[in-house]
Amino acid sequence: MEIFISQEQLDDMDESQLKFIFDQAEKQLKDSLSIGDTLVTRTTTSLTIVSGLLVGLVGYAINRWEMSKIDPLFYSAVLSMLYLFVPASMLCSLIIPAQYSISGSPPKPFFNDTFFNETVKRN
């Protein structure tokens, strides 16, 4: 466990400062969990629908190809597959972990000398 506060800083702190610091950390944790859950749920649902449509269109196009019925319906299926490939690839990129900006902040940046300086004007 990393210790990022000195004993002098800890002695100079009052309860309101500690409460503020750890409220920010709690806020960040809650937001990151809710955003992550929402993102995964929406992406999974959308990807399931789009991939189901793609599989159906591929099957339909292959069936028309084998029956030698290359007509406007075949071309329509192929163009629809190409069109749905773009959102499917974008949805797959959302599954890969990425850095997101969320509200709140971890407690470590608040444990610096500026935060504890009484001459600094507070809003």
PADOGU-542733 format. One line per field, with one value per residue: residue in three letters; x, y, z of N, C-alpha, C in turn. Coordinates in steps of 0.1 Angstrom, whole numbers, plus 5000, padded with zeros to 4 digits. Example, Ala and Ser with C-alpha at 12.3 -4.5 7.8 and 13.67 -1.06 7.14 Angstrom:
BEGIN
rest	ALA,SER
neast	5132,5128
nnorth	4943,4978
nup	5078,5071
caeast	5123,5137
canorth	4955,4989
caup	5078,5071
ceast	5132,5129
cnorth	4967,5000
cup	5078,5079
//
This chain:
BEGIN
rest	MET,GLU,ILE,PHE,ILE,SER,GLN,GLU,GLN,LEU,ASP,ASP,MET,ASP,GLU,SER,GLN,LEU,LYS,PHE,ILE,PHE,ASP,GLN,ALA,GLU,LYS,GLN,LEU,LYS,ASP,SER,LEU,SER,ILE,GLY,ASP,THR,LEU,VAL,THR,ARG,THR,THR,THR,SER,LEU,THR,ILE,VAL,SER,GLY,LEU,LEU,VAL,GLY,LEU,VAL,GLY,TYR,ALA,ILE,ASN,ARG,TRP,GLU,MET,SER,LYS,ILE,ASP,PRO,LEU,PHE,TYR,SER,ALA,VAL,LEU,SER,MET,LEU,TYR,LEU,PHE,VAL,PRO,ALA,SER,MET,LEU,CYS,SER,LEU,ILE,ILE,PRO,ALA,GLN,TYR,SER,ILE,SER,GLY,SER,PRO,PRO,LYS,PRO,PHE,PHE,ASN,ASP,THR,PHE,PHE,ASN,GLU,THR,VAL,LYS,ARG,ASN
neast	5008,5006,5018,5007,5006,5020,5029,5029,5011,4988,4984,4978,4953,4918,4885,4867,4882,4893,4869,4860,4880,4878,4851,4853,4867,4850,4828,4840,4845,4818,4807,4824,4818,4791,4790,4806,4791,4767,4778,4788,4764,4748,4764,4768,4741,4735,4755,4748,4723,4731,4751,4734,4717,4736,4745,4722,4717,4741,4736,4713,4722,4741,4725,4709,4729,4738,4715,4716,4703,4709,4699,4681,4675,4695,4717,4709,4710,4738,4748,4735,4749,4775,4769,4761,4784,4801,4789,4791,4819,4826,4812,4826,4850,4843,4843,4869,4891,4893,4905,4885,4870,4859,4838,4848,4877,4907,4920,4948,4959,4951,4965,4987,5010,4999,4972,4969,4977,4970,4969,4960,4934,4901,4873
nnorth	4988,5022,5050,5082,5105,5128,5127,5152,5166,5152,5157,5185,5185,5189,5176,5182,5187,5161,5148,5160,5152,5124,5122,5130,5109,5088,5097,5096,5068,5058,5070,5060,5033,5032,5044,5026,5002,5010,5015,4990,4975,4987,4986,4958,4950,4964,4954,4927,4929,4940,4922,4899,4908,4911,4884,4872,4886,4878,4850,4851,4864,4845,4824,4834,4837,4811,4801,4813,4837,4866,4895,4926,4923,4907,4925,4945,4932,4928,4954,4963,4947,4957,4983,4978,4968,4988,5001,4978,4974,4997,4994,4971,4983,4997,4978,4973,4982,5015,5049,5070,5102,5111,5124,5137,5128,5110,5105,5111,5134,5156,5156,5175,5202,5227,5224,5224,5248,5277,5303,5303,5312,5301,5289
nup	5000,4991,5007,5008,5022,5045,5080,5091,5075,5080,5107,5105,5094,5094,5102,5082,5059,5055,5050,5027,5008,5008,5000,4974,4963,4967,4951,4926,4923,4924,4901,4881,4882,4876,4850,4836,4838,4825,4799,4791,4791,4772,4749,4746,4741,4717,4700,4699,4685,4661,4651,4649,4628,4608,4605,4596,4572,4557,4555,4539,4516,4507,4502,4481,4462,4458,4446,4422,4419,4413,4419,4424,4452,4462,4459,4475,4500,4502,4502,4526,4544,4542,4551,4578,4588,4596,4620,4636,4638,4651,4675,4685,4691,4714,4733,4740,4766,4778,4786,4805,4812,4843,4869,4902,4921,4928,4961,4964,4949,4965,4988,4992,4998,4991,4993,5021,5028,5046,5037,5011,4991,4995,4977
caeast	5000,5014,5014,5009,5004,5030,5024,5027,4999,4977,4982,4972,4940,4906,4876,4860,4891,4893,4856,4860,4889,4873,4839,4856,4871,4837,4821,4847,4842,4804,4806,4831,4811,4778,4793,4811,4780,4759,4784,4788,4751,4743,4773,4765,4728,4736,4764,4740,4714,4738,4757,4723,4713,4747,4745,4710,4720,4751,4729,4703,4730,4747,4714,4706,4741,4738,4704,4719,4694,4716,4689,4682,4674,4709,4726,4704,4715,4752,4750,4732,4760,4785,4765,4761,4798,4807,4786,4796,4833,4826,4808,4836,4860,4839,4845,4883,4892,4898,4905,4873,4871,4848,4838,4855,4891,4913,4925,4962,4963,4947,4975,4999,5012,4990,4958,4969,4982,4959,4969,4954,4919,4892,4860
canorth	5000,5034,5061,5095,5117,5128,5128,5166,5169,5145,5165,5198,5184,5188,5166,5187,5185,5147,5144,5165,5144,5111,5123,5131,5096,5080,5102,5090,5054,5055,5074,5051,5020,5034,5046,5013,4993,5015,5014,4976,4970,4993,4981,4944,4949,4969,4945,4915,4931,4943,4909,4891,4913,4907,4869,4869,4891,4869,4838,4854,4867,4833,4816,4840,4835,4797,4798,4821,4848,4878,4905,4938,4919,4903,4937,4952,4925,4930,4968,4963,4941,4967,4994,4974,4964,5000,5002,4967,4976,5008,4988,4963,4991,5001,4968,4974,4991,5029,5059,5079,5113,5110,5134,5133,5125,5101,5114,5114,5148,5166,5156,5183,5214,5238,5222,5226,5262,5285,5316,5301,5316,5290,5293
caup	5000,4990,5017,5001,5031,5056,5093,5094,5068,5087,5119,5102,5088,5102,5098,5070,5048,5052,5045,5013,5000,5006,4993,4960,4959,4966,4939,4914,4923,4920,4887,4872,4882,4868,4836,4830,4837,4814,4786,4788,4788,4759,4738,4744,4735,4703,4692,4697,4675,4648,4646,4644,4615,4598,4602,4588,4558,4551,4551,4528,4504,4503,4496,4468,4453,4454,4437,4410,4418,4416,4416,4434,4466,4466,4460,4487,4512,4503,4506,4540,4552,4543,4560,4592,4592,4602,4634,4643,4641,4661,4688,4690,4697,4727,4743,4745,4777,4775,4797,4805,4822,4852,4880,4914,4919,4938,4972,4964,4945,4975,4999,4989,5007,4987,4999,5035,5031,5050,5030,4998,4991,4992,4971
ceast	5009,5009,5017,5006,5014,5022,5021,5014,4987,4974,4975,4958,4929,4896,4869,4869,4892,4880,4855,4868,4883,4859,4842,4860,4859,4829,4827,4844,4828,4802,4812,4824,4798,4780,4798,4800,4770,4765,4785,4775,4746,4751,4769,4751,4729,4744,4756,4730,4721,4744,4746,4718,4724,4747,4733,4712,4730,4744,4720,4711,4736,4736,4710,4717,4741,4726,4705,4708,4700,4707,4690,4682,4688,4718,4722,4710,4730,4755,4746,4742,4771,4782,4765,4775,4804,4802,4790,4811,4834,4822,4819,4848,4856,4841,4859,4884,4899,4898,4893,4875,4858,4849,4844,4869,4896,4919,4940,4965,4960,4957,4988,4999,5003,4977,4958,4974,4970,4958,4962,4939,4911,4878,4848
cnorth	5012,5044,5074,5107,5116,5130,5143,5171,5164,5153,5178,5197,5184,5178,5170,5185,5170,5143,5148,5156,5131,5111,5123,5117,5087,5084,5096,5075,5051,5059,5064,5037,5021,5036,5033,5003,4997,5012,4999,4971,4975,4987,4966,4942,4953,4959,4932,4917,4933,4930,4900,4895,4909,4892,4866,4874,4883,4856,4840,4856,4854,4824,4821,4837,4820,4793,4806,4831,4861,4889,4917,4934,4914,4915,4945,4945,4928,4944,4970,4957,4951,4979,4990,4970,4976,5002,4990,4968,4987,5002,4978,4971,4996,4991,4968,4985,5005,5038,5068,5090,5112,5121,5128,5131,5117,5110,5118,5128,5158,5166,5162,5195,5225,5236,5225,5241,5271,5299,5315,5304,5304,5296,5286
cup	5000,5000,5010,5009,5042,5069,5096,5087,5075,5100,5117,5097,5098,5096,5084,5058,5045,5045,5030,5004,4998,4999,4978,4955,4958,4954,4927,4912,4918,4905,4877,4871,4874,4854,4829,4828,4826,4800,4782,4784,4774,4747,4735,4737,4720,4695,4690,4685,4661,4643,4642,4630,4604,4595,4593,4573,4550,4546,4539,4515,4498,4496,4482,4458,4448,4444,4424,4408,4422,4410,4425,4448,4471,4468,4472,4500,4513,4507,4521,4549,4553,4552,4574,4597,4600,4617,4642,4647,4652,4675,4694,4696,4711,4738,4748,4756,4773,4787,4795,4815,4830,4863,4893,4911,4930,4949,4971,4960,4956,4987,4994,4998,5003,4993,5014,5038,5034,5043,5016,5000,4987,4986,4978
//
